[in-house]
Amino acid sequence: MSPFHRYLAEEIAVDHAEGIISRREALRRLSLLGLNAAAASALLAACAPGGGEGRAAAPGRPAPGAGRATPGAATPVPTQDITFPGPQGRTLQGAWAPARQPRGAVLVIHENRGLTDHIRSVAGRFAGSGYSALAVDLLSEEGGTRSFRDPAQATAALGKVPQERFVADMKAGIDELTRRVPGGEVGAVGFCFGGGMVWLLLASGEPRLSAAVPFYGPLPEHADFSGAKAAVLAIYAELDARVNATREAARAALERAGLPYEIVTYPGVNHAFFNDTGPRYDAAAAAQAYRRVLDWFARYLG
C-alpha cells in the first residue's frame, strides 16, 4: 500500500471512529480501496478511540454550516468547466474562475472525493478575491469526477493513480494558468488529500510556484523540497492528530530547503475544518484561515 493509498484508508477509518459514517459504510469504502475484510476490520479497530468500534453516524445527518460560504470572503466568481492539454497527449478537466483584474493565479487541488462543487466554489472565492483560479480534476483520465456516481468510488480511483501522474497533471495545470494569466505569479492551495498533493508538487522541484498552501495535508515520505522556490504557508488543525504527526517533519524539510515558511495550527478544530459542506466545518477558523491565505498570496503573488 502506497503512503497516499494508506492515507485514504485511514481517512475512512477516522471518519468511522468519529461517528461520521457507520461501520458498514466504512467497510464498504475500504473494500473499494482493495482492503479485505480482515485488514479493514483491523484498521477500524486501530483507529477507534481506545481500540473500540467507534459510534455509528445517523444516516443523512446534516453537516453543521453545510453549504455556507466562508465568512468575510469576497463574492465568488462562477466557475467554468474547461478542458486543457495534459501530459502524453491526454486531455485534462478543470474548473476555471477568472478574476476581473488578476493579481496572480492559483492552482486549487481537491480533497479525496475529486473535483466537487465545494472545490469549485473555493476556486470561485479566490477569483472573487483577485486571483484567477484553476481547480484541476485529478480524475480526468478516468472520465472526470462527475463520471463517478458514488463518491467512494472516486476516492478508490484516486488510490490507484501513480504519484507521478498526479505530479504531471498538476504541472499541466500550472502550464494552463501561465497561459491564461501571462506574467502572473502562480500559487497552489490544496485541502486534505489535496494538501498532500501540494507537498508532493513542492517535492517535485516545480520552480514556477511562488507560493504554496497545504491545508492539513499528509507529508510524502522522505520529502525533499530543495528544488522548490515557493513560500509555504502550512495550515494544520489542533485535533487532527494523524496529519499533525508529520508536522515537524514538514518543518524540518522546509528548513533544510531554506524556503520562507509559516506553520499555523488552528486551536480546537479538526481535519477538514475549512470545508463548509462537511461535518467538521468551523466557520470562525475557516474565515481566519482564508484571510491568512489571502495575506500570504498578497505578499508572494502580488
Beta strands, then each sheet from edge to edge (+ up, - down):
strand 1: 80-85
strand 2: 91-97
strand 3: 104-109
strand 4: 131-136
strand 5: 186-191
strand 6: 209-215
strand 7: 231-237
strand 8: 261-266
sheet 1: 1+ 2- 4+ 3+ 5+ 6+ 7+ 8+
end
